[in-house]
């Protein structure tokens, strides 16, 4: 009978990768459950009237917030967004209200050029404005081991919607406020009629768990063949 001897390199590789795959699978399961809950909250808030930006309101997903103030020059360009088949950015801009509170307002989509190093120039509405915006929940990102560095200049081209990090940099409340069409400063409005389905998350979870099983089987087979 062959002796099981996969070697230390393969053992270390498996010990490191296996819990990562399980973590990603469990994360997708949790995101699916959260999506099912968000769908109910979305339907509950559809008929609500706009309210002042209190802490309770800002922590209520899909609550409609009434804002009065002005856009500031600081904004983020969230890359790899698609609108009507065109690739571009979401424009998420700092907004200072009349009480000197700062928020992150998603103004919507703007097309990008083929040369990704050339960022679009965004017109900033001037003067005091009144608008309503919707509290958009943080739908989560795949966990990463380290922050992706951002440049020093504004606007900042970013690859992930990291609301907490974005808000900390401009001293804003850590929540995305999404504009509907017709609001002051809106571009091509970010999607609202979003289906909060957990089907995609189930598929991803099965993929990660399947890879973890494949890894263990491969480790066992390699251990015997390697010997």
SEDREN-64704 format. One record per residue (C-alpha): z, y, x; residue in one letter. Coordinates in steps of 0.2 Angstrom, whole numbers, plus 2048, in hexadecimal, padded with zeros to 3 digits. Layout:
BEGIN
ZYXa...
! end
This chain:
BEGIN
800800800x7FB811807x80981D80Bx80A82E803x80883B810x7FF84B80Bx80485581Ax80F86581Bx800871818x7FB869808x80D868803x81187A806x80187F7FDx8058757EDx81787B7EDx81288D7EDx80388C7E1x80B8807D4x81888C7CEx80C89B7CEx8008917C2x80F88D7B7x81489F7B6x8038A57B1x8028987A4x81389C79Cx80E8AF79Dx7FF8AC793x8098A2786x8158B1785x8078BD783x7FF8B3775x8108B376Bx8118C676Ex8008C9768x8048C0757x8138CC755x8098DB759x7FC8D774Cx8098D873Ex8108E9746x7FF8F0746x7FC8ED733x80D8F472Fx80A905738x7F8908731x7FE913723x80C91C72Cx80C92F72Ex80C93873Fx81D93B746x825945754x82593D765x837936764x83D92876Fx83E91C760x82C92175Bx82591F76Dx82D90E76Ex82590875Dx814900760x806908756x810917750x80692774Dx80D935758x80A948755x807951765x805964769x80296A77Ax7F596A787x7EC95E793x7F095F7A5x7E495C7B4x7EB94B7B9x7E293C7B2x7DE92A7B5x7CE9217B4x7D190F7AFx7C29057B6x7B88F67AFx7B88FB79Dx7A98F8791x7A3902782x7938FD779x78E8F3788x790901794x79D8FF7A3x7A890E7A7x7BA9147A6x7C891879Ax7CF92A79Dx7E292A79Cx7E893C79Ex7F89457A0x7FD950791x80B95C791x812960780x81B970779x82C96977Ex826966790x82595378Ex81794A796x80D93C78Fx7FE931794x7F0933787x7E2927787x7D3932783x7C7923782x7B791E78Bx7AC926797x79D91E7A0x79D91B7B2x78E91C7BFx78790D7C8x78F9147D8x7A19107D4x7A691C7E2x7A092B7D8x7AC92E7CAx7A79377BAx7AC9497B7x7B794B7A8x7B895B79Ex7CA96079Ax7CD96978Ax7D697A78Dx7E4982783x7F197C777x7EB96D76Cx7F296475Dx7EE95175Cx7F5940756x7F5931761x7FA91F75Ex807916769x7FE908770x8088F9776x8078F2788x7FD8E2786x8018DD797x7F88D97A7x7F78C97B2x8058CA7BEx8018CF7D0x80B8CD7E0x8098DF7E6x8038F07DFx7F18F57E2x7F19057ECx7EB9157E3x7E39247ECx7EC9347EEx7E093F7E5x7DD9427D3x7D593B7C8x7DB92A7CDx7CF91B7CBx7DA90C7C6x7D78FA7C3x7E68F57B8x7EE8FE7AAx8008FF7B1x80890B7A5x81990C7AEx8129107BEx80691C7B7x8139257AEx81F9267BDx81292E7C7x81093D7BBx82193D7B4x81B9387A2x82292D795x81D91B799x81291778Ax7FF918786x7FB924778x7E9920772x7DE92D769x7D492975Ax7C2931757x7C3943752x7D294875Cx7D2956769x7CC950779x7C793F774x7B793777Cx7B1926776x7C192176Ex7C9911775x7C9902768x7D690275Ax7CF8F474Fx7D58E775Cx7D88D6756x7E98D075Dx7E48BE75Fx7ED8B176Ax7DE8A676Bx7D88AD77Cx7EA8AB783x7EB89977Dx7DB895787x7E189E796x7F2895795x7E9884794x7DE8897A3x7ED88D7AEx7F787D7A8x7E88737ABx7E68797BDx7F88767C0x7F68637BBx7E68627C5x7EF8697D4x7FD85C7D3x7F084E7D1x7E68547E0x7F68557EAx7FA8437E6x7E883D7E9x7E78477F9x7F88407FFx7F282E7FFx7E0831805x7E683D813x7F182F81Ax
! end
